[in-house]
Amino acid sequence: MAQRERAERRSLLRELGLTLNHELGNALVSLTTFRQAGAGKNIPPPLLEAARGDVAKLEALNGNIGLMQALHEAKPTLIDMRELAQTVSTSPRLTRGGGTGARALSLAKELVEFSLRSLIATVLENRSA
């Protein structure tokens, strides 16, 4: 069981590495083009907007990585999972339904459960006693 969980976490870390590589690569495309334009040249407005958007993506990615590196320092507190789901559901990238009652996120339940289990296991393993 423990060996399987370690393998799942390694797989998750591999996927994380691939995702980071992809996100950084995408953001660097417009920034590299911007750099190659050279000093004193007019930058087309669409390229300038793309570079601004990519800088914002890199800033968000940096913030997420900053949170990840401090997982072992997180202090456990009681949380309301419904409130957490509602907070997460405000992301413009998620669709949700359910009207005025419960918030139903359109997600792959198994992947969310796996992610939560992996994060919790990692925090517990690395938390100082």
C-alpha positions as CSV (number, residue, x, y, z in Angstrom):
1,M,0.0,0.0,0.0
2,A,2.7,2.5,1.0
3,Q,4.8,1.6,-2.0
4,R,1.8,2.2,-4.3
5,E,1.1,5.6,-2.7
6,R,4.8,6.6,-3.2
7,A,4.6,5.6,-6.8
8,E,1.4,7.6,-7.2
9,R,3.1,10.7,-5.6
10,R,6.1,10.2,-7.9
11,S,3.8,10.1,-10.8
12,L,2.1,13.3,-9.6
13,L,5.5,15.0,-9.3
14,R,6.4,13.9,-12.8
15,E,3.1,15.3,-14.1
16,L,3.8,18.5,-12.1
17,G,7.2,18.8,-13.7
18,L,5.7,18.3,-17.2
19,T,3.0,20.9,-16.4
20,L,5.6,23.4,-15.2
21,N,7.7,22.8,-18.3
22,H,4.7,23.4,-20.5
23,E,3.5,26.5,-18.7
24,L,7.0,28.1,-18.7
25,G,7.5,27.2,-22.3
26,N,4.2,28.8,-23.4
27,A,4.9,32.0,-21.5
28,L,8.5,32.2,-22.8
29,V,7.4,32.1,-26.5
30,S,6.1,35.7,-26.6
31,L,8.7,37.0,-24.2
32,T,11.5,35.5,-26.4
33,T,9.9,37.1,-29.5
34,F,9.7,40.4,-27.6
35,R,13.4,40.1,-26.7
36,Q,14.4,39.4,-30.3
37,A,12.7,42.5,-31.5
38,G,15.7,44.5,-30.4
39,A,16.0,48.0,-28.9
40,G,14.4,50.9,-30.6
41,K,12.0,48.9,-32.7
42,N,8.3,49.3,-32.6
43,I,6.6,46.3,-30.9
44,P,3.2,45.4,-32.5
45,P,0.4,45.9,-30.0
46,P,-0.7,42.2,-30.2
47,L,2.8,41.0,-29.3
48,L,2.9,43.5,-26.4
49,E,-0.4,42.3,-25.1
50,A,0.7,38.7,-25.4
51,A,3.9,39.5,-23.5
52,R,1.9,41.2,-20.7
53,G,-0.4,38.2,-20.5
54,D,2.5,35.8,-20.3
55,V,4.2,37.9,-17.6
56,A,0.9,37.7,-15.6
57,K,0.9,33.9,-16.1
58,L,4.5,33.6,-14.9
59,E,3.7,35.7,-11.8
60,A,0.7,33.5,-11.0
61,L,2.9,30.4,-11.5
62,N,5.6,31.9,-9.3
63,G,3.0,32.4,-6.6
64,N,1.8,28.8,-6.8
65,I,5.3,27.5,-6.6
66,G,5.9,29.7,-3.6
67,L,3.0,28.1,-1.9
68,M,4.1,24.6,-2.8
69,Q,7.6,25.0,-1.3
70,A,6.0,25.9,2.0
71,L,3.6,22.9,2.2
72,H,5.6,21.4,5.1
73,E,5.2,24.6,7.1
74,A,1.4,24.7,6.8
75,K,-0.4,24.7,10.2
76,P,-3.4,22.4,10.3
77,T,-6.7,24.1,11.0
78,L,-10.3,23.0,10.8
79,I,-11.9,24.0,7.5
80,D,-15.4,23.9,6.0
81,M,-15.0,21.9,2.8
82,R,-18.2,23.5,1.3
83,E,-16.7,26.9,1.9
84,L,-13.4,25.8,0.3
85,A,-15.3,24.4,-2.7
86,Q,-17.2,27.6,-3.1
87,T,-14.0,29.6,-3.0
88,V,-12.4,27.4,-5.6
89,S,-15.5,27.5,-7.7
90,T,-15.0,31.2,-8.4
91,S,-12.2,30.4,-10.8
92,P,-13.2,31.5,-14.3
93,R,-11.7,28.3,-15.7
94,L,-14.3,26.1,-13.8
95,T,-17.9,25.6,-14.8
96,R,-20.4,25.1,-12.0
97,G,-24.0,24.4,-11.6
98,G,-26.5,23.9,-8.9
99,G,-28.3,27.2,-8.9
100,T,-28.8,28.9,-5.5
101,G,-28.1,25.8,-3.4
102,A,-24.9,23.7,-3.4
103,R,-22.1,24.5,-5.7
104,A,-21.3,21.6,-8.1
105,L,-18.0,21.9,-9.8
106,S,-17.5,20.2,-13.1
107,L,-14.4,18.2,-12.4
108,A,-13.0,14.7,-12.6
109,K,-13.9,13.6,-9.0
110,E,-11.2,10.8,-9.0
111,L,-8.4,13.3,-9.9
112,V,-9.5,15.8,-7.3
113,E,-9.7,13.1,-4.6
114,F,-6.2,11.8,-5.7
115,S,-4.8,15.3,-5.6
116,L,-6.2,16.0,-2.2
117,R,-5.0,12.7,-0.7
118,S,-1.5,13.3,-2.2
119,L,-1.3,16.8,-0.9
120,I,-2.5,15.8,2.6
121,A,-0.1,12.8,2.7
122,T,2.8,15.0,1.6
123,V,2.0,17.7,4.2
124,L,1.7,15.0,7.0
125,E,5.0,13.3,5.9
126,N,6.9,16.5,5.9
127,R,5.4,18.3,8.9
128,S,7.7,18.7,11.8
129,A,6.5,16.8,14.9
